[in-house]
Amino acid sequence: KDFRNKVKPNWCPGCGDFSVQAALQRAAANVGLEPEDLAVVAGIGCSGRISGYINANGFHGVHGRALPIAQGLKLANRDLTVVAAGGDGDGFAIGLGHTLHAIRRNIDLTYIVMDNHIYGLTKGQTSPRSQVGFKTKSTPDGQIESPIAILEAALTAGATFVAQSFSSDLKGLTSLIEQGMKHKGFALINVFSPCVTYNKVNTYDWYKENLTDLSSIEGYDPHNRLQAMQVLMEHNGLVTGLIYQDLDKPAYEDQLKGFKKEPLAHQSIHISEEKFNDLVHEFM
Ligand code: SF4
């Protein structure tokens, strides 16, 4: 099971996205997938290129729209393990509506966000995750808008799996992606993935100094949503590990009547009117 392909990433040397690529490849192998079992759907941005750098089914979509495609894919073929991926601009600006609705819908897929607090592909503009005071080409006097507290937003939207990691922690990131893939529902994994070219503030060293690993917090219970919210607010969102998991809420597709039949993608397109009507009723 080799999820590496021969395509050489054109990310800048040192970009945090290399670790995410490696972690995703290892996690897929560790959970026992074959390349044909995995689909990676990406949006636009430096990180969006990841779908071409994994030996699996890949789809590089349009800006902010990885999740609608990933959800459609999962509903059409629930036998696939579906991973959506992109950056913080892709998922938390233009794609924010899709992100929050996917979270509350809870279709079984894993969404990995490579969060570098900047737009790298377009050469360095402020993103919705940039800190107040952050100076970029688009905010030469410093950012004055508050960054979006996306993990808190995910919890209030009804998330069933919320985790956060850091590109330097390959082992921890791989483990969280494995847990996300095994989770029966929507898994959000935000990864601090430094942009070494355009973000000179949120560097590897900055994260090492500012992140708190949840394993160091005594008595932390990732099944307690209130405690998850509290710890995020106390640490300004700068925690790593499994923040919250709801093991009880069923996935969207498990609540659809008749959905346990053969996946749509495996059914013949030459079907009787009666079978067609059955399918339509299945999704009503
Ligand atoms: Fe990575 Fe930044 Fe380079 Fe893009 S510009 S590849 S995010 S280091």
Boltz pocket constraint, residues with backbone or C-beta under 6 A from the ligand:
constraints:
  - pocket:
      binder: B
      contacts: [[A, 10], [A, 11], [A, 12], [A, 13], [A, 14], [A, 15], [A, 16], [A, 17], [A, 46], [A, 47], [A, 116], [A, 120], [A, 121], [A, 193], [A, 194], [A, 195], [A, 196], [A, 197], [A, 198]]
      max_distance: 6.0
